[in-house]
């Protein structure tokens, strides 16, 4: 799955270069990372942090659907199979979301 994340990032960076006529080095500066870090992400060796994904979403002008895809691919690519960062952030700050998720977990346990 990490290969899919790398492909996704590369495709979106290349699209931004083609649309904006910016250089890759300009986009890297906007991300606040090194060229090696971007290279590692594109080649499946690194998964961006939640903060970096927010910056990437803004710089690359990702649609809502693309944002969700980025978060999900990053989550699936993480060695610990983390909850997508956007969902984690929402749950942490929302008690009603925690309550509803716990209800779903309880219902799922009852079904099994």
N, C-alpha and C positions, 0 to 999 in steps of 0.2 A: 504493500500500500504506500510505503514511503516514496517509491518511484512515481506513483501517481501524484503525490504532493509536489515533488520536484518538477514533474512535467507541467502541472497546473501553474506553478510559480513562473517557470520559464515562459510559458505561453502568455501569461498576463503581462510580464515584463516586456516581452517582445512586442505585444500589442501596443503597450504604452509608448514604446520607442517609435513604432510606426505611426501612431496617431499624433503624438506630440512633437515628433522630430527631435526629441531630447536624446542625449547620449546615455548609454548605460551607466557611465560614471556619475552622471547627474542624478539618476534615479537611485543609485547606491547611496549617494550623499543624502538624498531626501529620506531614505530608509534609516540612515544613521548607522550603517554597518560598513564592513570592508568588502572589497570585491571577492575576497576568498570566502567570506561568510555566505554571500549570495551564491557563489559557485557551489559551495557545499550544500546549500538548500536545493538548488536546481539538480544536483546529482544524488539527492537522497541521503546525504550524510548528516544533515541537521534539520531540526524542526523549529520553526520560529516560535518565539515566546508570544504570549497573549498581547503584550504591549507592542511587539514588532508587527503582529498581524493587524492591529488597529492602524498602525502607520501605513502598512502596505495597502490596506483597504482604502485609505484616504488617498495616498499617492497614486495608486493604480486606478482609482475611480471604479471600484468593484460594485456591481449591482447587488441587491439584497440576496439574490439566488447565488451569486458568486461568493459572497461573504460566507454564507452558510456552507457552501462547498469547501472553502478554504478552512473554516473551523473544523468541519467534519474530517477532512483529509488529514489535518494536523493531529487531531485527536486519535485517529486510527493509526497514524504513523508513529505516534509516540510509543516508546518502548514499554511504558506503563499503561498504555491504552486509557488515557485520561479522558475525562468528560470534556466535550468541546468547550473552549474558553468562554465563548459568549454565554453558554448555558450555565456554566459554573458561576460566572460573575453575576448573572441574573438571580440564581438561586441564593447565593450568599447574601444578597441584599434584599431578599423578599421572603418574609416569614410565611405568607400564604402559599407561595410556591413550594416551600419545604413541606408544609402541611399536606398539600395535594399530592406531592410525590410520595410521601409516607403512606397516604391512603392507597395509592396505586400499588406500592410495594406490598402492603398488607393484603390487598385483594389478590395480588398475584400469588402470594403464599397460600391463601385459602384455596385457590384453584388447583394447586399442585398437590 
